[in-house]
Structures are given as C-alpha cells and as structure tokens.
C-alpha cells in the first residue's frame, strides 16, 4: 500500500513538473502617425499547458489600453470591435497582429520614440501577469522580426 502511494505521489510531481508557463514573445507597438491618436500593440502569446484567457494589457506609459479585433464590416469596410477577453488554447500560440486581435493604446505619455521600449503587462485569467518590454516602431516603419 505504501508503494502505491509513493508511485502516485511521484506521478503527481512529474505531471506538475511538465506544466509549461505562459510566455509573451515578440511584443511591439506601432506608434501613431498623428500625435494624440492611439497606438497599437502586438505580441505572440504562448499559453503553455493550461487553457486560459487574456483579460487585459496595462502600461505606465499609457493612459488606457483596450483589446480589439479588426474585422471586415458591411460593404467590406474595415472596423474594430472591443473584446473583454481573448480565449487561449493550451499549447497553441495566439498572435496579436495587425488586421486581427490587438491592443489599442490610448493617451500615450510624452517622449515615446521609435527605437525605444515600453513595459506592457499582459493580464491573464487563471495565470500570473507577465510584463515584457515592447519595442516601439514608427508609423511607416516595418514590423520588427
């Protein structure tokens, strides 16, 4: 009986050790072409071994951040709709990218220039917040690789 409990305990520890944490990679922000307009943030989220949801993004360099999804509306017009959460699937990357899901950054604080970085904190339901430095890219510049 004692051996059975030891085997079960070892299996539980092994399974716990296999869980991969959520990661945020390749975060970047496209600065607006016109001062006072919003910027947009993009990244790749690797949700690890647990299914969860992205519930927000925050930064001390920005007044307010909203999650949005770009879509084609009536008559082929491009439009965006706000999202309260982005569902993530375990082990499947979710890409925040131009023309898709992204974060809109409103009320940018002064002094943000292409080539710099700002901290972005990604908030998850069911996981710890993750803060990364996002590269700042000018309005007409290519996306970072």
HUTASUL-V807393 format. One record per residue. N is the residue number from 1. D_LAST is the distance of its C-alpha to the last C-alpha in whole Angstrom. Layout:
N_D_LAST + N_D_LAST
This chain:
1_56 + 2_54 + 3_52 + 4_51 + 5_50 + 6_48 + 7_46 + 8_45 + 9_44 + 10_42 + 11_40 + 12_39 + 13_38 + 14_36 + 15_35 + 16_34 + 17_32 + 18_30 + 19_28 + 20_24 + 21_23 + 22_21 + 23_17 + 24_15 + 25_11 + 26_8 + 27_10 + 28_10 + 29_13 + 30_13 + 31_17 + 32_20 + 33_21 + 34_24 + 35_25 + 36_27 + 37_25 + 38_22 + 39_19 + 40_17 + 41_15 + 42_12 + 43_11 + 44_12 + 45_16 + 46_17 + 47_21 + 48_22 + 49_26 + 50_27 + 51_27 + 52_27 + 53_25 + 54_23 + 55_26 + 56_24 + 57_22 + 58_23 + 59_22 + 60_25 + 61_23 + 62_24 + 63_27 + 64_26 + 65_24 + 66_24 + 67_23 + 68_23 + 69_22 + 70_22 + 71_24 + 72_27 + 73_30 + 74_33 + 75_33 + 76_30 + 77_29 + 78_26 + 79_26 + 80_25 + 81_27 + 82_27 + 83_26 + 84_28 + 85_26 + 86_24 + 87_25 + 88_23 + 89_24 + 90_25 + 91_22 + 92_20 + 93_17 + 94_17 + 95_14 + 96_14 + 97_13 + 98_14 + 99_17 + 100_18 + 101_18 + 102_17 + 103_19 + 104_21 + 105_21 + 106_25 + 107_27 + 108_24 + 109_26 + 110_26 + 111_24 + 112_20 + 113_18 + 114_15 + 115_13 + 116_15 + 117_15 + 118_17 + 119_19 + 120_18 + 121_21 + 122_20 + 123_24 + 124_25 + 125_28 + 126_30 + 127_27 + 128_27 + 129_24 + 130_21 + 131_20 + 132_16 + 133_15 + 134_13 + 135_11 + 136_13 + 137_12 + 138_14 + 139_16 + 140_15 + 141_12 + 142_9 + 143_6 + 144_4 + 145_0
